Amino acid sequence: MFRIIAWALLPLYLLVVGLWPAAIAPVTATFAGFGAILGAVPTSAWLLAAAIAWLRHRPAPAKAVA
């Protein structure tokens, strides 16, 4: 019985193992592209962009109710 189950699962295993590298390749390439972009721009530019974004979108101060 175990042998029949093992032979039935073998094609599924080979399909998953064989297709996994091809399926994950676009994701890997995307992350590599993000890493290249992040590495190409200096850290000071990222910090400046973050500060500008924060200043433009910061919440308004709460009004005091008297």
C-alpha positions as CSV (number, residue, x, y, z in Angstrom):
1,M,0.0,0.0,0.0
2,F,2.8,2.4,0.9
3,R,4.5,1.7,-2.4
4,I,1.4,2.6,-4.3
5,I,1.1,5.9,-2.5
6,A,4.8,6.7,-2.9
7,W,4.6,6.0,-6.7
8,A,1.5,8.2,-6.9
9,L,3.2,11.1,-5.1
10,L,6.4,10.9,-7.0
11,P,5.2,12.7,-10.1
12,L,3.7,15.5,-7.9
13,Y,7.0,15.8,-6.0
14,L,9.0,16.0,-9.2
15,L,6.6,18.6,-10.6
16,V,6.9,20.8,-7.6
17,V,10.6,20.5,-7.3
18,G,11.2,21.0,-11.0
19,L,8.9,24.0,-11.3
20,W,9.9,25.8,-8.1
21,P,13.1,27.5,-9.5
22,A,11.2,28.7,-12.6
23,A,8.3,30.0,-10.5
24,I,10.5,31.9,-8.0
25,A,12.8,33.4,-10.6
26,P,10.7,36.6,-11.3
27,V,10.4,37.2,-7.6
28,T,14.1,36.9,-7.1
29,A,14.7,39.2,-10.1
30,T,12.3,41.8,-8.6
31,F,14.1,41.8,-5.3
32,A,17.5,42.0,-7.0
33,G,16.2,45.1,-9.0
34,F,15.0,46.7,-5.8
35,G,18.3,46.1,-4.2
36,A,20.1,47.6,-7.1
37,I,18.0,50.7,-7.0
38,L,18.3,51.1,-3.3
39,G,22.1,50.7,-3.5
40,A,22.4,53.2,-6.4
41,V,20.8,56.0,-4.5
42,P,22.8,57.5,-1.7
43,T,21.5,57.1,1.9
44,S,21.3,60.9,2.3
45,A,18.9,61.2,-0.6
46,W,16.7,58.5,0.9
47,L,16.7,60.3,4.3
48,L,15.9,63.7,2.6
49,A,13.1,62.1,0.6
50,A,11.7,60.5,3.9
51,A,11.9,63.9,5.7
52,I,10.1,65.7,2.9
53,A,7.4,63.1,2.8
54,W,6.9,63.2,6.5
55,L,6.8,67.0,6.5
56,R,4.2,67.1,3.8
57,H,2.0,64.4,5.3
58,R,2.3,64.9,9.0
59,P,-0.9,65.0,10.9
60,A,-2.3,68.4,12.0
61,P,-1.9,69.2,15.7
62,A,-4.9,68.5,17.8
63,K,-6.9,71.6,18.7
64,A,-7.3,72.3,22.4
65,V,-10.9,72.4,23.5
66,A,-11.5,75.0,26.2
